[in-house]
Amino acid sequence: MPVNPDALCRDFRDALGSFPTGVTVVTALAPDGRAIGVTISSFNSVSLEPPLILWSLSRTSPSLAAFAQASYYAVNVLAADQQWISESFASPDGDRFNGVEVNRGLGGAPLIAGCAAWLVCSNEAHYPGGDHLILVGRVHSFARESAAEPLVFHAGRYRALCPDAEG
């Protein structure tokens, strides 16, 4: 019996969804100076010395060239109360920054107010990764809001962290 590629792809996505991730919005300035941003969960630390992170973006993303060429971009680690921001930046329609308070980091990189953490990076390297481009960023500045709980995504939906169990 032949394998249905669509079913295999869905099963693969479901298996990957078993791993809970934080939710981030990566923001930058496009060459024309317009602020751009996209929701991603494919974010990871790479190295402490030098400080490097990585994330990936679909090769079909209309923002791919702008992010790959950006002098600086910001990884905004969303807080638990920012699900609406995640949904806005994941949407293909509308002004993603509508109603979002933004400050500016290095090179004008948009920093979303109220996040759990921010990292401002420059492009260190790019690698092909199937239907995505893997972007490695060198971290130039960062900050965190110690009281903010992160927004978490698992098994296709947003989740809350459990409070620490007393032991």
N, C-alpha and C positions, 0 to 999 in steps of 0.2 A: 504494500500500500504506500503510495507516495506521501511524502511529508508536506503538509500545507505550510508554505513559508510565512503566511500571515499569522497562523496559530503559533508557529515557532517563535516569531518575533514577539508576540503577546506574552508567551510563556517566559521568554528571556527578560522582558520588561518586568514581569511580575516577580521573577527571581531577584532581579536587581532592586526592586522595590522593597525587598525584605530587609535591606540595609537602611536604617534611619539616617537622614542627613539633615544638616542645617540648611536654611534657605538664605540665599544671598541675592542681591541685585548688584550687578556690575554696571558702573556708569562711567561715561567719558564725554569728551567734547568731540564732535565730528569735525572734519576739516573745515566746514563752513561755520563752526562755532556753536552749532546747535547741540544741546544736551541730549545724549542718547543713553539708554539703559535697557537691561534685559535681566529677567529672573533666571538664576541658575542654581542647581544643587550639586553640580559637578565641580566642587571646590575642595582643594586639599593643600596641606602644607607640604613642602618639599625639603627645605633645608633651613637650619637656623643660622649657619654661617657659610655663605652669605644668606640673608633672609630671602627665601624664595617660596612662592606659592604657585599652584597651577589651577586652571579651570579650562573648560572646553565649551565650544560654541558650534552649533550646526553650520555646516558649509553652505546651507541654503539661507542662513540668516541675512536679512538685508543690512544688518549692522556689522557683519564680519570684517569687511575691509576697514571700516572706521576704527574698530577695536584693535585690529592688527597693526594699524599705523599710528595709533594714539601715542602721544608723548607720555601721558599719564592716564591711568584709570583707577577707579576706586572700587573695592569690594566692600559692599555694605552688608554686614551680617544682620539680618532682620531680627527684631525683637518679637516676642510672642504676640504682641498686640498689633503687629504690622502685616497681618495676613492680607488685608486689602491692598497693600503696596505690592506684595508678591503677585497677587492676581492682576493688578493693573499693568505691571511690567511684563507679565506673561502674555497679555492680550495683544493681538496683532493690530487692534484698532485703537484710535483715540490718542489723546495727549497723555502719555504715561506719567508725566510729571504734574498733572493737574491735581492740585490740593496737597502736593508733597512739599514739605519745607526742606529746602536745600541750602547747605553752606558750601563753600569752595575750598578744595584742598590744592595741593601742588598742581601747577599747570591748569588750574581751573576745574579739576576733576570734581564732579558733583558728589557731595557727601550728604546722604539722607539723614535728616535729624531724627533722633530717637532710637537709632539702631543699637544693637548690643555691642557692636564693634565696627571699626572702619580700618581698612588697609589701603594706602595709596601706593600704587605700583607703576613701574615702567616695564615695557616689554623687554624681556630678557631673551626669549627664544620662542619659536613656534614649531610644532611638529604635526605632521599629518596623522590623523587618528580615525581612519575609516570615513564615516559620514560627518565627522567633526574635525575641527582644528583645535589642537591642544596649545594653550597659551601659558607660558611660564612667565611669571612676573617677579621682578625684584622689588621688595618692599622698601619704600623710602620713609614712610611715616605710618603710624598706626595709633589707635586709641580704643578704649573699651569703656562701656558703661557697666560697672561691676554689678549693679543691682538688676540689670535687665536679663530676663529669661529669653533664650533664643527661640525663634520660630523653627519647628521641626516638621519634616515631611517623612511619612512612612506608609508603605502599602497604598499609595495613591491618594492619601489625604493628610491634612495638617493634624498635628498631634501636640499635646502638652506634655512637658516633663513631669514626672512624679516627684513630689516633694521628698527630700532626703528622709529615709527611714531611720528611726532611732534604733540603735542597736545595742 
